[in-house]
Amino acid sequence: FTIRNVDENAVLVVSYIGYADRELAAKTQMGALKLTPSSGTLSDVVVTGYTNYTKAQSAAASSLVTAEKINTVPGLTVDQILQGRVPGMSVISSSGQPGQSAAVVIRGIGSVNGSSAPLYVLDGVPIEAGYFQTINPEDIESATVLKDASAKALYGSRGSNGVIVLITKKGKAGKLAVNYTSQYGFSNLSRPNFTMMNTEQRLQFEEEIGASFGRNIGPGWTYSPKNPTYAAGTATTRARADYIIDSLKRINTDWRDIFFQRGKFQEQQVSISGGNENLRFYNSLNYYSQEGVAKRTGLDRYSLRSNLDFKDDKFSGSVNLSLGYSQSSFTEGEGGTGAGTAMASVYYALPYENPYASDGTLVHPGNRSQYFILDQREGS
């Protein structure tokens, strides 16, 4: 292979599945590269229905995502964090709403009419994908994706689309460990590669369409001096037409600025773990808040987890307690392209239209139930 325009101090990292990464200084002639097999993954623990195996002891098709990879991505749900980390698994976020679950497909769609969603198991308990909105990803120790029939057979027909087994963190024997994490960030809407017309351009466009094709698509032609109706009118009607055009030119609404914003997020996390050989504990408290790029959309999540493991000469057991509360707000019609949906109307709305009346109240066409600008009100 050939790499062009490489800095003389660059370092190349060569990686391949099943082999250890190798770092090489960039040179004019690299020669042959040889990677050594990585035996470290053979010691990874594969969690099945009731037992744990190392990969060296298991012939099932499975993939393991550890906490080091899960915790490096802030501000997402657990299923979205797995995106791009498991071979053969597709994770598609069909919605930009904060906290919404992603569509997960393992090794293709197995049914035309049935669901393609895998089975999720959290600490041995089956859960639904919507439950991820209340789960703190920082509490996840590992995620094991079971792909083939031998790996998911223990779950019966519920695991026909694959199984994702999630294990939460446990306390470790030794000194008391206290961890605190604070994160802040923001997200912006990707700007399209085109510029919307302003009011003057839109009125000129309407005038040119009317003059060239005789079609009336707006006030730019209705009240244009080039319109034969304008010339045939009285002095009063012409003065009224000029007044309307001048009034419209004073309005220049950027609907993207009205509907969209810079979304901010913050996360506060504290965990305490420790114990001895007979008793171990892990406790965590998490707060997460995210604003969507669409105004009045967002997610607030509070989660508490307490895991207790104990054992003696005869018995062993564990108690896992999880409490979660989330509150989300969203806008209607996000995925549609019709003129009545909120997201599409940003580009269908005209720049000389004003959403607010002179007294500051919202203007609506009479049918409030279908007027999505009302979602911009506080408390909606």
C-alpha positions in Angstrom: 0.0 0.0 0.0 1.0 3.6 -0.5 0.4 6.5 1.9 1.0 10.0 0.5 1.7 13.3 2.2 2.9 11.7 5.5 4.7 13.8 8.1 8.3 12.7 8.6 7.6 12.2 12.3 4.4 10.3 11.8 3.8 6.9 13.4 1.8 4.2 11.6 -0.4 1.8 13.7 -1.1 -1.4 11.9 -3.9 -3.5 13.3 -5.9 -6.6 12.4 -8.5 -8.7 14.1 -6.8 -11.4 16.2 -3.4 -9.8 16.0 -1.5 -7.4 18.3 -1.2 -3.8 17.1 2.2 -2.7 15.8 3.5 0.8 15.7 6.1 1.8 13.1 7.9 5.0 12.3 6.9 6.3 8.9 9.7 5.7 6.3 10.1 5.9 2.6 10.4 2.2 2.2 8.6 0.1 4.9 9.2 -3.4 3.5 7.2 -6.4 4.7 5.2 -6.1 7.9 4.6 -9.0 10.2 2.0 -9.0 13.0 2.1 -11.5 15.9 -1.1 -13.3 17.0 -2.7 -11.8 20.1 -3.4 -14.5 22.7 -4.8 -11.9 25.2 -8.4 -12.2 23.8 -8.4 -15.9 24.6 -8.6 -15.1 28.3 -11.7 -12.9 27.8 -14.7 -14.2 29.7 -17.8 -15.1 27.6 -21.0 -14.9 29.6 -23.7 -17.3 28.4 -27.1 -18.1 30.0 -25.9 -19.6 33.2 -22.1 -20.0 33.1 -19.0 -18.1 32.2 -16.3 -19.4 29.9 -13.0 -18.1 28.6 -12.8 -17.7 24.9 -10.3 -20.5 24.7 -12.9 -22.9 26.1 -15.8 -21.7 24.0 -16.5 -22.5 20.3 -19.5 -20.2 20.1 -19.6 -17.1 18.0 -19.5 -14.2 20.5 -18.0 -10.7 20.9 -17.0 -9.1 24.2 -17.0 -5.3 24.8 -15.3 -4.4 28.0 -15.8 -1.4 30.3 -12.7 0.3 29.0 -14.4 0.7 25.6 -17.9 1.3 27.0 -16.9 4.1 29.3 -14.8 6.0 26.7 -18.0 7.3 24.9 -19.9 9.9 26.9 -23.5 10.8 26.8 -25.1 7.8 25.0 -27.3 4.9 25.8 -25.7 1.4 26.2 -27.0 0.1 22.8 -25.6 3.2 21.0 -22.2 2.8 22.6 -21.9 -0.7 21.1 -22.1 0.8 17.6 -19.1 -0.1 15.5 -17.6 -2.3 18.3 -19.0 -5.7 17.4 -18.4 -7.4 14.1 -21.7 -8.5 12.4 -23.9 -6.2 14.4 -25.7 -3.2 13.0 -26.6 -0.3 15.3 -28.7 2.4 13.7 -30.0 5.5 15.6 -33.2 6.2 13.7 -33.9 9.3 15.9 -31.9 12.3 17.0 -34.0 12.6 20.1 -31.8 12.4 23.3 -32.1 9.0 25.0 -33.9 7.2 22.2 -33.1 3.5 21.7 -31.2 2.4 18.6 -32.3 -0.3 16.2 -29.9 -3.2 16.7 -29.6 -6.1 14.2 -27.3 -9.0 14.7 -26.2 -10.9 11.6 -29.1 -9.7 9.5 -32.9 -9.8 9.7 -34.2 -13.3 10.4 -37.9 -12.6 9.8 -39.8 -10.5 7.2 -42.7 -9.5 9.5 -41.3 -10.3 12.9 -39.1 -8.2 15.1 -35.3 -8.2 14.5 -34.4 -6.8 17.9 -32.1 -9.0 20.0 -32.8 -10.1 23.6 -31.2 -8.0 26.2 -30.2 -9.6 29.6 -29.0 -7.4 32.4 -27.4 -9.3 35.3 -29.5 -12.4 34.3 -32.8 -10.5 34.0 -34.3 -9.9 30.5 -35.0 -6.2 29.8 -36.5 -4.2 27.0 -34.5 -1.8 24.8 -36.4 1.2 26.2 -35.0 0.4 29.7 -31.6 1.7 28.5 -32.8 5.3 28.9 -32.6 4.8 32.7 -29.3 2.8 32.8 -26.0 4.5 33.5 -23.4 3.2 31.0 -20.7 3.8 33.6 -22.2 0.9 35.6 -21.6 -1.7 32.8 -18.6 -3.9 33.3 -19.0 -5.9 30.1 -21.3 -6.6 27.2 -21.3 -10.0 25.5 -23.0 -10.4 22.2 -24.0 -14.0 21.4 -24.5 -14.5 17.7 -24.9 -18.2 16.7 -27.3 -20.9 17.7 -25.0 -22.7 20.2 -24.4 -19.5 22.1 -28.1 -18.3 22.3 -29.8 -21.7 22.6 -30.2 -21.4 26.3 -32.6 -18.5 25.8 -34.9 -20.4 23.5 -37.0 -18.5 20.9 -36.6 -15.2 22.6 -32.9 -15.3 21.6 -33.5 -16.1 18.0 -32.3 -12.6 16.9 -29.2 -12.8 19.1 -28.6 -12.0 22.7 -26.7 -9.2 24.4 -25.7 -10.0 27.9 -24.8 -7.0 30.1 -23.0 -7.4 33.4 -22.8 -4.5 35.9 -19.7 -3.7 37.9 -18.9 -5.4 41.2 -16.9 -4.4 44.2 -13.3 -5.6 44.5 -11.6 -6.8 47.6 -9.1 -4.3 48.9 -9.0 -0.6 49.8 -12.1 1.6 49.5 -12.2 3.2 46.0 -14.1 6.4 45.4 -14.4 7.7 41.9 -16.0 11.0 40.7 -16.5 11.9 37.1 -17.8 15.2 35.7 -18.3 15.8 32.0 -19.6 18.7 29.9 -20.0 19.1 26.2 -22.2 20.3 23.4 -23.5 19.3 20.0 -24.4 21.3 17.0 -26.7 20.7 14.1 -24.9 19.8 10.9 -25.5 22.7 8.5 -26.6 21.6 5.0 -24.5 22.4 1.9 -27.0 24.9 0.7 -28.3 28.3 1.8 -32.0 29.1 2.2 -33.4 32.2 0.4 -33.9 35.3 2.4 -37.1 37.4 2.0 -35.8 39.6 -0.8 -34.6 36.6 -2.8 -37.9 34.7 -2.3 -40.0 37.6 -3.4 -37.8 38.0 -6.5 -38.1 34.3 -7.2 -41.9 34.4 -7.0 -41.9 37.5 -9.3 -39.7 35.8 -11.9 -41.9 32.6 -11.9 -45.0 34.6 -12.3 -43.6 36.8 -15.1 -42.1 33.8 -17.0 -44.7 31.1 -16.5 -47.8 33.0 -15.4 -48.0 31.0 -12.1 -48.8 32.8 -8.9 -46.9 31.1 -6.1 -46.9 33.9 -3.6 -47.1 37.6 -2.8 -43.9 38.4 -4.8 -46.0 38.1 -8.0 -49.4 38.9 -6.6 -48.3 42.4 -5.6 -45.6 42.9 -8.2 -45.6 46.0 -10.5 -44.9 43.5 -13.3 -48.2 41.8 -12.7 -50.9 42.9 -15.2 -53.4 43.0 -12.4 -51.2 45.6 -10.6 -51.2 47.9 -13.6 -54.9 47.5 -14.1 -55.7 48.4 -10.5 -56.5 51.7 -9.0 -54.1 54.0 -7.2 -55.4 52.7 -3.9 -54.9 49.1 -4.8 -51.4 49.8 -6.1 -50.5 51.7 -2.9 -51.8 48.8 -0.9 -49.7 46.3 -2.9 -46.6 48.4 -2.4 -47.3 48.6 1.3 -47.6 44.8 1.6 -44.4 44.2 -0.3 -42.5 46.7 1.9 -44.0 45.1 5.0 -42.9 41.7 3.9 -39.3 42.8 3.1 -39.0 44.0 6.7 -39.5 40.4 7.9 -36.6 38.0 7.4 -37.1 34.8 9.5 -34.4 32.2 9.8 -36.5 29.2 10.8 -33.5 27.1 11.6 -32.5 29.5 14.4 -36.1 29.4 15.7 -36.3 25.6 15.9 -32.7 24.6 16.5 -30.0 25.3 19.1 -26.6 24.3 20.4 -27.4 21.2 22.5 -25.5 21.1 25.8 -25.0 18.1 28.1 -23.5 17.4 31.4 -22.9 14.2 33.5 -22.1 13.9 37.2 -21.1 10.4 38.4 -19.8 9.2 41.8 -19.1 5.6 42.7 -17.9 3.8 45.9 -16.6 0.3 45.9 -14.6 -2.0 48.1 -14.9 -4.9 50.5 -13.0 -8.0 51.5 -12.8 -11.7 50.4 -16.3 -12.4 51.9 -18.2 -9.2 51.3 -17.8 -6.8 48.3 -19.9 -3.8 47.3 -20.3 -1.3 44.5 -22.5 1.8 44.8 -23.0 4.5 42.2 -25.1 7.6 41.8 -25.4 9.3 38.4 -27.0 12.4 37.0 -27.2 13.1 33.2 -28.7 16.0 31.4 -28.8 16.6 27.6 -30.4 19.2 25.5 -31.3 18.2 21.9 -30.3 20.3 18.9 -34.1 20.9 18.5 -35.4 23.3 21.0 -37.6 21.9 23.8 -36.1 18.4 23.3 -33.9 16.8 26.0 -33.3 14.2 28.6 -32.8 14.2 32.3 -31.7 11.0 34.0 -31.1 10.0 37.6 -29.8 6.5 38.3 -28.7 4.7 41.5 -27.1 1.3 41.6 -26.0 -0.9 44.5 -24.4 -4.3 44.0 -23.6 -6.5 47.0 -21.8 -9.8 46.8 -21.2 -12.1 49.7 -19.9 -15.6 50.3 -18.8 -18.0 53.1 -17.7 -21.6 53.3 -21.2 -22.9 52.4 -23.1 -20.2 50.6 -22.6 -17.3 48.2 -25.0 -14.8 46.7 -25.5 -11.3 45.4 -28.1 -8.5 45.7 -28.4 -6.1 42.8 -30.5 -3.0 43.3 -31.1 -0.5 40.5 -33.3 2.6 40.6 -33.7 4.9 37.6 -35.7 7.9 36.6 -35.7 9.7 33.3 -37.7 12.5 31.9 -37.6 13.3 28.2 -39.2 15.9 25.9 -39.5 15.6 22.2 -40.9 17.2 19.1 -43.5 15.6 16.9 -43.1 14.4 13.4 -39.3 14.2 13.5 -38.8 11.5 10.9 -41.3 12.8 8.3 -40.7 15.0 5.3 -44.3 16.2 4.9 -45.0 19.9 5.2 -46.9 19.4 8.4 -44.0 17.9 10.4 -41.9 20.1 12.6 -38.4 19.3 11.2 -39.5 19.5 7.5 -41.4 22.7 8.1 -38.1 24.4 8.9 -37.3 24.2 5.2 -40.8 24.6 3.9 -41.6 27.7 5.8 -41.1 31.0 4.0 -38.7 33.7 5.2 -41.4 36.5 5.2 -43.6 34.5 7.6 -43.4 35.4 11.2 -44.3 32.9 13.9 -45.1 35.6 16.4 -47.8 38.4 16.4 -47.0 41.9 17.4 -48.1 41.2 21.0 -45.7 38.3 21.2 -48.3 35.5 21.0 -47.8 32.6 18.6 -49.5 32.8 15.2 -51.4 29.7 14.2 -53.6 28.8 11.2 -56.6 27.8 13.3 -55.8 24.2 14.0 -53.6 24.2 17.0 -53.3 20.4 17.2 -51.3 20.4 13.9 -49.2 23.5 14.5 -45.9 22.2 15.8 -44.4 25.6 16.6 -46.6 25.4 19.7 -44.0 22.9 21.0 -41.7 25.8 21.5 -43.6 27.0 24.5 -42.3 26.5 28.0 -43.8 23.4 29.6 -45.1 21.9 26.3 
